[in-house]
């Protein structure tokens, strides 16, 4: 059997590239694979290519490594194309996504995957995401497209809707936040050490506290959750060793006997809707119509923190420094054997690739795939939903779940309707559809406000939105 050809687009990324490269290079089932690294940043690409060669030699990965700043140079014959790109300087444009609506009185709780900021985030990235898929149509039409770029639902769905590439998978690690929350509540059961005042806010500076709890959770718990990306819900939670159903205990402790300041919005949604949300307050709040009121200020009541853009910048520099130190011979490459110790997360990419190539029958906890066959019966069939499933030589088979409670399902359907219209507006470069999409957003409550936000987005991000010129 031939070894797979894997193309990584965005390989120079300090956030994604370092950890994913380390996990792929040391995975035994990928020994001898062909690996092509792509990035438009020549210096970052050169560093990662040198690092990959060091890993290859030290870990005896026997991979055939190539690199290029032009993806078309390497896409031919690819079996897997892994995409983690961002258009524009990440933290700078993300902060603008938040500040521009604020000029017009719309205070978003996070501004990455939901809220009007998510429209701009989608619009900047979508053209490149689709261009990659169009190149794949020509050069590797049977390859898998693994998308790791947010907003994950919208970009993954757009590839399925507007290209001939149908083997599309969205990948995310957000379920880990659900594991960490559950382990915090049940910590005494396994003597898990939880730092004082612990929370799971999605923030670079919180990762050193978050990761040990999350890793312990993965050791002791099994969670089956479904819904949509960054807005999934626990159907079943068990002790991994004994199989005991822990949902009743978790429910009773969190709702009645635990700190009320621990992820208070998640706790309240759990109490009202009857299912535990998994994403943590930072991301879950993006999809709710009740977190932006200027009078009640729910961001204060629930302590909803914005992303630390400066913290993310520091994290990028720290990871670039690690890569540079290894390349310069100042750090042992074996320091990257365990990516977790450097506060890097693992999406399970090598396991997915090997399972498809070698029929490994691998169970993956978060597959963002079309709802074909109504895996979640009360969500749209063509939408991208998030479920666990089996990965094998047959591809991806998501698990089928009972319907979501109707209140939760309606919140998901609203986001999916907004996502669908947003995709169409951007691909068709239709400003009227774009205005409609903003008016569907639960955080926008005024037509003139929506128009003003859209106008500012088009002006401020003009260089990234040539289709609307």
Secondary structure, DSSP 4 states (H G I P E B T S, - for coil): -PPPEEEEETTT-TTTHHHHHHHHHT-GGGTT-EEEEE-S-HHHHHHHHHHHHHHHHHTT---EEEEESSGGGT-TT-SEEEE---SS-HHHHHHHHHHHHHHTT---SS-SSSSHHHHHHHHHHHHHHHHHHHHHHHH-TTSEEEE-PSSHHHHHHHHHHHSS---EEE---THHHHHHHHHHHTGGGTT----TT------GGGHHHHHHHHHHHHHHEEEEEEEETTEEEEEEEEETTT--B-HHHHHHHHHHTS-TTSSHHHHHHHHHHSS-BSS-HHHHGGG-TTS--TTT-HHHHTT-PPP-HHHHHHHHHHHHHHHHHHHTTSS-GGGGSSGGGGT-----HHHHHHHHHHT--EEEEEEEEE-TT-SBTTS-TTSEEEEEEEEETTEEEEPPBPPPPHHHHHHHHHHHHHHHHHHHHHHTT-HHHHHHHHHHSTT---HHHHHHHHHHHHHHTGGG-GGG-
